[in-house]
Amino acid sequence: MTTDDSDDDSGDDPAFDAADGPASTADDESPTERTREELRKTKERLGESADKAVKGFDDNIVDLLSWLLDTETRARIYVFLRDNPNSTSDEVADGTGLYPSTVREALAELHDEGTVDRDKREASGAGNNPYEYEAIAPSELVQGVVGDVQRELNAVFNLDRRLGGESPDGDTEPVQISVDSDDEDEKRSDEADEADDGEEDGTKSDR
């Protein structure tokens, strides 16, 4: 009886798959390597979600400021200056992606309206020093438009009165909008704390 030396004993080789050829090395990764890969993928997904959330937040802020400042261009300039005070017009253009001429025109308008302040940049040497711009605080921006918004809301409130032919001089003003500054908020908070302390002292003294 003879033996056939040509018998295929590849089935005994764990690195060989008769159907698919050599086994994939992907399954040979250690648990630690697989965990690191999963963490990397998760981190990427979280980063993408965070970027989308930030972009959505920024877009919403710009939309709101566009209503306050008349145009999206002026809104984007305002947001950039709040984040990057003391920037020149060229720096604003680079940071916002707007045309330099558009930025210069908008900055001039915003400065005339008092929405941004400007000063000459201090630099050593000869030559013209450019203006540096800084946007006013959001609380100041809101205070600047409160009067207009209040008048418009009261005009809507008195619409029926006006349609009835009565004089606008007889309009009532039920809508009153007030904006507290940071100092007033802190003062109110301090007064509330003092009141709480007084109540605690009174409670203790009664015991």
Secondary structure, DSSP 8 states (H G I E B T S, - for coil): ----TT---GGG-TTEETTTEE--GGGG--HHHHHHHHHHHHHHHHHHHHHHHHHHHHHHHHHHHHHHHSSHHHHHHHHHHHHS-SB-HHHHHHHHT--HHHHHHHHHHHHHHTSEEEEE---SSSS---EEEEE--HHHHHHHHHHHHHHHHHHHHTHHHHHTT--GGG-----------HHHHHHHHHHHHHHHHHHHHHHHHH-
